[in-house]
């Protein structure tokens, strides 16, 4: 793109106010993800009786609208982002509730529903819209005397967490909870309440161990590898050991032949085996760059809403990446969560496109009040 600084068209203003370095980093992640899926997915597709490049084609088909959503939403003002998030919240919450009635089960969880032409996971779309709506409620209470923003945000969180736990989806609940508590803290929560919420969070994790058998099993296997089947984790660790510093080379890995989720939850292991340690460190550096640069930009904004919403979106993005990579390296119990813009996944990719579009919109350079922008 080549726009003059005097160009006052929508695209011209967008080009000179958007964070082009973050946009470039997201594009590099997307291209890298497509290449890794092209390497990892053919073996999975053949095992399932599908065309060799079924997952690659489907990923690209989802990547195009995800990219369009990122660009389109990044054109919005903070007020536009807030309105989009509110509409999404009003649509996705009933859809998440609907999964409990009309959803279908995969691997013991009921998180997906059929819509014409595809299946979607509504809970993925809860993450970005919840972060923005909760941020607006927190900021609104600080700006408007008597507005019960903290109470409404807390009730919204409890409703969202309850619906996610009923699926059950403890990982998504953990991410949403982390965003909510972080935003509450940044909004000026009393230090005593911070300690109380921290204790409640720890109590919730302990309770999940005793309430959900699959959580107990994963934690037991993490703490004691002899306590159960660690097939996927062990093969993932073997992949990193086989890859060494430089990797075996593109397409030369073997872990994708034996891991059923090599193109999704364990794609980081494929990257480790075929591209090596240095490539994986560069990938970690790319995620770190996006998160830290985003925090740097929102921290300079005068709007509390922009600070809270941008922080929530960045925490989601970074935490999701950390959970996926830590699971592959056996640094935490396994959790089925995609690596942002790298793993295969339609709903996840679209939701990430929306979330990063919102983040880019909030971190654009503005002149005047963010509420009026």
N, C-alpha and C positions, 0 to 999 in steps of 0.2 A: 504494500500500500504506500502511496505517496500523496499526502495531503499537505497543502500549504497551511502555515499557522494562521493565516487570515481566513481560512475556510470555516464558515460558520454553519455548515450543514450538519445534520445529525451525526453522520459518519465522521466528518471532519473534527467535530468537537470530541467525539468518542475517541478517536485515534490519539489526540493530543492530551487527553485526560486519563486514559486507561493505563494501568501498570503493564507495560508491554513486556517487561522481563518475566513477570509471573505468567502472562499469557503464553510466552515462548516456552517456559518451563512446563506448563500444562500440555502444550502441543508435543513437546519431546516425550513426556510421559505417555501420551496417547499413542504415538508412533512406536515407542518401545513396547508397549503392551500388545499392539497388533502383531509385531514381529515375534514376541515370545509366545503368543497364542498360536501363531502359525507354526512354531516349532513344537509346542506341547500338545496341541489338540488332535492332530491326525490319529495318533495311537488310541486316544480315548474314543474318537468317532468310529474307528474301525471296530473297536471292542463292542460298541453299542449298535453296530450294524448300519451306521450312517455313512454318508459320503465323506471322503477324507477331509475336505475343507468346509464341512458343515458349520463348525463352530467359528471358524475364521470369517466366513461369509456373514453369519448372523451377528458377530461382534462388530464388523464394519457397518452393517446395516443399522445397528444401534449407536455406533460411534458418530455417524453423520448427524442424526437428530440431537444427540447429546452435545455435539459441538455447536450446532445451531442454537440450542437452548442457552449454552454458555454465552455466546456472542449476543443473542437477543436480550437476555436478562441483564447483561452487563451494560446495556444501553440505558437502563432505567435509573431514575433518581432513587435516593433512599426511601422516599415516600412510595414510589412505585414498587420497590422491593418489598416493603411492608405489606402493601395491598396484595401482591402476588402470594406472599407467604400466608396471609390470612385466608385467602380463597382456597389455597392448597390444603390448609389445615381443616377447613370446613368440609372438604371433599375426602381427604385421606383418612381422617378419624373414623367416619362411618364405614369406609372400605376395610380398614383394619378390623373393626368390629364384625364386618360381614364375613371375614375369613373364618371366624369361629363358627359360622353357620353354613356357609356355602363353599368354604375353602377346601383344598385337597391337601393331603398329608404327604410330606417328603421327609424321610429320615426321622420320623417321630415328631415332626413339628407341622402345624397347620398355618402356613404363612402366605400361601399363594391362592389366587383366585383366577378363574378364566375370564378373559374379556375377548371379544371378537378378534381373532387373528393371533392372539398371544396370551401368555400367562404373566401376571405381574405380582410383585411382592409389595403391597401398599406400605408396609412398615418402613421400607427404604426411603419413601418420600416424606415420612414423618420427620426425619432427622433435620433437613435444612429448614423446613417451615416452622418446626417447633423452636429452633434456635432463634429465628427472627421474631416470631410472635412473642416469645418469652422476653426477649430483649426489649421489645417495644413496651410490654407491660411493666417491666422493671423501671425503664426510663420514664414512662408516663407517670408513675407514682412520684418520682423525684421532681417532675416538672409541674404537676397539677396537684394542688393540695386537696386531700380528701379522696383521691382516686385510689381504689383498693388493688393496685397492680400486683403487689406481692401475693395477696390472697388468691387472685384470679390465676396468676402464673403457677402457684403451688397446686391449686385444684386441677389445672390443665396438666401439670406434670403427673399428678397422681392418677388421673384418668388414662393418660398415655401409657404410663408404666404398667398399670393394671391390665390394659389390653395387650401389651407386649408380653407380659408374663403369662397370660392365659393361652398364648399360642403354642408352646412357650418359646420366648426368644430372650434369653438372659443377656447375651452379648449386646443386642440392640438396646435393651433396658439399661445396661451399664453405660453405654455411650451417651444416651439421652440424659441419664442421671449425672454423669460427669459434666456435661454441658450446662445443665440446670444449676448445679451447685457452684460451678465456676462463675457463671453469670450472676448468681445471687451474691457471691462473695465480692465480685467487682462492682456490683451495684451498691455496696456499702452495708452488707449484712453484719450485724453485731458479732463480735468475736466469740461471745459465749454461744450464740446460735450456730456459728461455724463449727465449734467443737461438738455441739449436740448433733448436727447433721453428719459430721464425720463418724460419730459413734453409731448413728442410725445406718449409715452406709456399710460400716463393718458388720453390724448386726444383720443387715440384709444379705450380705455375702455368706455369712455363716448359716443363716436360715435357708438360703438357696441350696447349700450343700446337703441339708437334711430333707428338704422338700422335693427337690428334683433329682431323680435317680441318675439321669444322664450327666448332671453336673457333678454329682458325687463320684461317678465312675471316672470322669475325665480328671478330676483332681487327684483321685487315688492313683490313677495310672501315671500322672505327672510326678507325684511324690515317690511312688514306688513302681518303677517300670515293670516289675515282675507281677504286678497286681492285675494285669489284664493285657488285652491286645494293643500293642503299640506299633502296628504294622506301618501305618502311614508316616508317623513321626520318625521311626527308625530309618525308613527308606529316604525320608527327607534329609536326615543328618548324613546318611551315606552319600547322598548327592553332593552336598557341600564338601565332604571330604574328597570325593572323586574329582571335583572341579578344581580344587587347589587355587592357586593364585590367578591363573590365566584362563582356566576352563578347558573343557575338551574340544570346544569349537561348536559353532552353530549347527544344530541338528545331530550332534554326535552323542548326546546324552542318552542314558538308558532308564532313568527314573520315571520318565513319562510313560514307559511301557508297562510299569507295574502300579503306578499311583492312579487311582480312579479320579481324583480331583486335581490332576497335574495342571490342568488349564485354568483352574479356579482358585481354590483355597491354598494350593501348594505350588503356585506358579513361581514363587520366589525360589523354591528348591530347584526348579528347572533352570532358572537364571543362574543359580550358583554352580550347577554342574556344567552347563554349556558355556557360560561366559566368565565364570570365575569370581574370586573374591573382590578384585578391583572394580569389576562392573557392578557388583552388589553394593559396594561402598559408594560408588557414584550414584546409584539409584537412591540410597539412603540420603546422600547429600542433596539430591534433587528435591526430595520430600522436605528435608530440613530447610532448604532455601525458600520454598513456597510458604511454609508455615512462618518462619522468622521474618521474612519480608512482609508478609501480610500483617503480622503483629506490629511491625515497625510503622506501617502506614496507618493502621487504625488507631494506634496510640497517639498519633499526632493530630487526630481529628478532634474538634471541639464538641462534637455531638456524643452524648452518652449512649444514645441508641446505636450509633455506628460502632462505637467501641464494643458494646456488649454483643451486638449481632455479629460483627466481624470476628470477634474472639470466639464466639460459640461455633461458627462455621469452621474456623481454623482448628479448633480443638477436635471437632468431629473428624475432620480430614486427617490430621496428624495421628489421632488416637487409633483410627481405623487402620492406618498404615502400620503403626507400631504393633497392634494386636496380630495382624496377619504375619508380619515378619518374625515376631517373637514366637508365635505358634510353630512356624516352620523350623525355627532353630531350637525348639524345645526349651524356651526360656519362660514359658507359661503354659497352662493347660490349653489344649487345642480348642479353637473356636472357629466355626465356619463363617469367616468374614473376608470379603474380597480385598485385594490390594488395589487402592484407588487408581483407576484408569489403566491398570495393568491386567488384572484378572478378568476372565470371562464372566459376563453377567449383564443381562439386559436392564432390569429394573435398577440395579446398583449403578450402572453407567449413566442412565438418564438422571437419576437422583443426584449423582456427583456433578453432572453437567449443570443442573439447576443450582446446586449449592455453590459451586465455584463461580457461576455467573453472578450470583448474589454477592459473593465476596468481592469480585472484580468491580461490581457496581458500587459497593460501599467504599472501596479504596480508591475510587477515581478522584482526581484533583477537583476540588469545588471552590467556588467563591461565594461567600455568604453562608447563610444557615443551611445545615444539612436537611432540616425539615422542609425547607422551601425549595431545595434543589430539584 
